């Protein structure tokens, strides 16, 4: 028999960790190859992790709600046997004295140190890198399952530890009966932590709603994007009258013939793809000081979910589809997103993102870049407006269908000249749409 490591799979270029939602198997359970062992979640999509081997679950190394880095071993599978394995509990080690924190003249009891307490490899790695010994680690009160110390717990402790400065550990005094270990902490340095734990008071008539899991992940992703990329946003407008009139004319025939609707999204994507081919530096990412120009054009499209959250499924090789193919890809991915049927691969590999803020009535927006991409384009609501139209007979005022476009880009790679030129090129592609175009 051999032990096979089950690792957290890579779920996308920008995804570095995932949250464990549910274990379908427990130690001692048999599992077939490719059978689902657990459910995980990222800020993009929920996914199932299948077994990489047939055998028996020997160990589970992380609990539900733990955040685990990609590539980390999360369970061990014993192969060569289909019978359940019963692992004897380790013999209890002699108990150690309960540590005591001495604050000024006040003694505060902290959690008991227990030898057999479970620590994940991630927590142990962080503790080792920060010079936190096992005895000090055991004083932490964990918020995880069965009181386990989570990544969040250890990082908060490290931050607090740095704020408080060095902590002096008094050696345990050993006599006939063990005496408590003392930790001396100056009174002035404990006050910030004590005040941080006080309940927050909200004035007036309020309702407190905790973020759902997906909203927390999205929030973290957006903050990281702002911290990573210096955002610049350029704006332009486009006369999309020809495009609107063409769609109004063909949409019924298109749906009857292709059994799917034609929205504005595939028309926008088609224009973006043409311009990316003219300006390939827009379709890249940054790795240190290396610019990685992507040869594949994979367009992400921000899609609203019934919960109000947004997800970005990706149309792979969008330049390889005609209008009918793009329309079907857009509709299939949007439908899968709204019904929770997206696969992990459906949100991976995007090289450029389109978001339609006009769907919600906005005229324009300043979108946040979807890392590790370098640009995201937003289209606003299409509105009829009187505009000046140049004709061979002279200028005239006409009612036209107008739309604002905005693009945020990473100013480390894309300067204002390239960003504005690309955005203007997209607008011109939309304005030059052939109203006599055949399906």
N, C-alpha and C positions, 0 to 999 in steps of 0.2 A: 504494500500500500504506500501511497505517496500523498503529500499535501500539495494542493494546487492553490495558488493565490488568486483570489478574485479582486481585481483592481477597479477603482472608479474610472470609467471609460472617458475618453476625450470626446466632448460633445460639441465642439466648435472652436474656431480659431481664437475667439476672444474670451472663451469661458475657462476660468481657472479653478473653479470649485463648484460643488453641487451640494444640495441639502437632501438628506435622507428623509423620505416621507413615510415609508412603510416597509417592513420586512415581511415577505411572504413565507420565508423559511426560517426555522430556528435550529440551534445546534441539535444534532441527532436526526434531523429530517433528511430523507433521501431527496435527491434532485437529479433530474435528467439534463443532459447537455442542451443548451438553448432554452431551458425552462426559466421563467421569470423568478428571480430571487428577491429583488427589492424594487421599489419605486423611488425615483429621485427627481429633484426639481432644480432648475436654474432660473435666471431671470428671463429666459426666453421660452422654455417649454418644459413640461413634465415628461418623464421618460421611464421606461422599464429597463432594468439591467438583467440580462440573461446569464445563466451559468455557462462558464467556459469549459466545463467538464462534467461528467456524470459521476456521482458518488454520494457522499454524506456530508452535510454541513458540520464541520468540526468546530469552527470558532466564528463568532461575529464580533468584529473589533470596534464597531461604532454603533451608537444608539440612534433612535428616531430623533429628528431635528438637529443632529450633528451636521456641521458644515465641513465637508471633506475635500481636500485638494485633489485635482485630477491626477491620476496615476498612483494614488495611495492604495495600499492593500486594505480592503474593507472586510474581507472574510476569507476563511480558508476551507477548502473542500478536500475531504479525504477520499481518494479514488481507490478502486479495487475492492470496494465493499458496498453492499446495498443495505446492510443492517444498521440500525440506529446505534449511535455511540453514546455511551453514558460516561461522562467525565466526572471523576470523583472530585468533590470540593477540596481545595487545599486545606491542610491542617492549620488551624488558627495559630498564629504566632503569639508569643507573649505580648500582652497589651503594653503600650507605652504611655507615659504620663500625659495627661491633657495639658496642652500648652496654655499659658495664661498671658494675656497682654496687660502690662502695667502702664497706665496712662496717668501721669502725675502721681497722686496718692490713691488712685482708683484701680482696682483689679477687675479686668473683664475677661470672662471665660470665652475661649474661641472653640471651634469644632474639635472634637477628639481626633487624634492621629491614629489611624487604623492601618495596619500593614496589609494587606490583601485588597486595598481599594483599587478600583480599575482606573487606569489612565490611558487615553488613546495615544498612539504614536505622535500625533500632531501636538498634543498638549505637552508630552514629554520633550519633544524637540524644542518647543518654545521655551519651556522651563530651563532646559540645558543651555540654550543660547543666551538666556538672561541671567544665568548663574543662580537659579533657584533650586535649592536642594530638595530632596524628597520630604524631609521633615517639614520644611517650610510649605511645600506644595500641599501636604496633608492638612494644613490649617485652613485651606480655602473651602468655602461653602459652595458646592456646585449647584448649578441650576438645571443640569441635564437629568436624564432619566435615572432614578434611584440615587439622586444626589451627585451624579458624575460631574466632574469639572469639564466644561466645554471650552472651545476655542475662545468664545466671547468672555468667559469667566477669567481665563488666564491672561488675556490681553488687557482686560480692565484692571486686573491686579498689577500687572507690569506697569501700566500707566500710573496707577495710584502709588506704586512703590517708587517710581521715579520722582513723582511730585513730593513725596514725603522724605526723600533722601535716604541715606543709609540707615538701616535698622540694625541695632545691636542685639544679638542673640546671647542671652546669658546662659552659660552651660548648666545643664541639669545637675542638681546636687543629689548625689547618691548616698544614702545611708541605709539603715535597716529596711526602711520603706521608701520607695521612690517619691521624690517631691516634684512639684510642677516645674516645668521649664518656663523661664520668664523671658518675655520679649519686652524690652524697654523702648517705648515710643514717646518722644516729647509731646506734651499736651498741645502746643501750638500747631504741630504738624498733623494732628489727627482731626482738627476741626473742619477743614475743607471736606474730608471724606464723610464726616458725620453729617454736615449740612447737606451734602449731596444726596443722602439717603432719606432726607425729610420729604414727606409728600408735598407735591406741588398744588397750590391753591389757585383755582380759576374763579375770577369774579363773574357775576352775572349769571344768566340762565344759559348753560352750555350743555352739550352732549359730547361725551368722549367716545370716539370710535377708534379702535386699534386697527392699524394697517393690516390687511391680509398679507399672506406670505408673498404673493406675486408682486404686490405694490411695494413691499420692503425691498425685494430684489431689484425692481425697476429703479427705485429711488437710489440704491447703492450704485447701480450701473450709470445713472445720469450724473451723479456726483463725481464718480471716477472719470467720466468723459470730460467734464468741465475742468477737472484737475489735471487731466492729461493733455488736452488740446487747447491752445489759445484760439477761441472761436471768433471768426469774423463773418458777418452776414451781409450779403449784397441783395439788392432788390431790382426788379424790372417788371414791366407789364407786357401783356401780349394781346393782340386782337385775334381771338379764336373764333370769329364768326363763321368762317368757312368750315371749321371742324364741327361746330355745334350744328349747323344746318345739315351737314353730311350725315352726322349721327342720327339726327331726327328723321332724316329721309330713309335710312337703311335699317334702323334698329328692329323694326317688326319683321322684315324679310330675313335679317340676320338670325334672329331668335328662332324663326320658323325653320330655317335651313340647317342651322348648327345646333339647335336645342340648347343654346346658352345665350345669355344676354351680352350685349356689347356696352360696356361702361366707358367712361373717359380714361380710366386708368391704363388700359393697354395702349391707348393713343399717346398718352404722356410717356409711357415707358419706351415706346417705339422712337419717339423724338430724342429721349435721353440717350438711348443706345447709339443712335446715329452720331450724336455729339461726342460721346465717349470715344468713339473710334477716331474722331478728329483731334481730341485732346486726351490722350491716354493717361496723362499724369493724374487726372482726376480719379482714375480707377486704380488706386494704389493704397499701400499702408506703410507705416514707418516702423523699422526695427532698429532701435538705437540711432545710428547715423546713416543707416542704409535705407534707401527708398525701394520698396518692393512693388514694382509695377505688375499688376495682374493682367494676364492675357485673357482670362475668362471674364466675361461680363455677367455678373450675377446680381440682379436687381432685387433688393429687399423692398417690400411694400408694407408700410405701417397699417395695421388692421385693428379696428376697435373690437373689443370683446364685450359680451353682454354685461360683464362685471364693471365695465368702464375702463379697464386696463387696456393697454396696447401691446400687440405682439407683432413681430416682423418676419413673416414667412418670406422665403427667397425663391425667385425664379432663376434657376440655374441656366447658364448659357442663353440668356434672353435674346441675344443677337441671332440665334439659330431658328427663331420662330417667326412665322408670318403673323398677320393680324389675327387670324382665326386661332392660331396656336396660342398667342399671347392672351387672348380673351379667355380661352378655356383654362389656361394656367392660372390666371388671376382669379377667376371665379371658383375654381377647385380649391385653391389654397385659402381663399377667404372663407369659403364654406367650412373647410376642415378646421380653420382657426376658431370660428364661432361655435363649433360643436365639440371642441376639445379633442379633435382627431388628428392634430398635427403630429408628425413623427419628429424625432430629434434632428434628423437630416434636413427637414424642411426649413429649419431656421439657421442652418450653418452656411458658411462660405460666402456671405454677402459681400459685394465689393462697392456698392453704391446704394443709397436708400432714397425712396420717394415717399413722402407723406402728404396726404390730401387734407389740409386743414379746412378747405372749403366745404367738406362734407358736413362739418359742424357749424357752418355759417360764417366762418372767419374769412376776412378779406386777405389776410397775410399772416405769417408767423415767423418766428426765429427758432427753427428746430435745432435740437442738440444732436451732435454727431454720434452715430452708432459705431462705437469702437470695434475693431481697429481701423475702420474706414476713415477717409479724410474729408468726406463731404456728404451732405444730405440736402435734398431739394424739397421745398414745400410749395404746393400749388393752392391758391385761394379759391374762394367762391367765384363763379362766373356770373357777372352782372352786366345788364344792359346799361350803356352810358352814351351820352352824346359826345362824340369825338370829332376832331378835324381829320378829314380824309383827303389825301392828295390825289387828284385825278388829272388827266391830260387837259381837261377844260379849266383846271384851277382847283383851289381848295374849297371844300364844302363840309358842312356839319352833318353827320349821319349817326343813327343809332346803331351801335356795334356791341357785340358780346366781348367784354373785356375781362381779363384775369391777371392778378398779380402773382408773380413767382418770386420766391426768396430762396437763397441757398447759403447755408452755414458751412464753412470750410476750415480746415486745420491750417492756421497761418504759418506753421513750421514748414509746411511743404507747398501749400497753395497760396500764392500771393494774390493781392487784389486784382492785378492785371489778368491772371489766368482765371480766377474765380468769376470776375465780372464778364470776361469774354465768353467763358463756357455758358454762363447763365443766359447771356444775350443770344448765343447760338441756339439754345433750346427754345427761347421765345420765338426766334425767327423760323425755326422748324415748324412750330405750331401755327404761326401766321401764314406760312406758305403751304399749308395743307391743301391738297387738291380736292375741291368740292365735287368733282366729277369722278372721283376714284371709284373703281369697281371692286366689289367684294371678292 
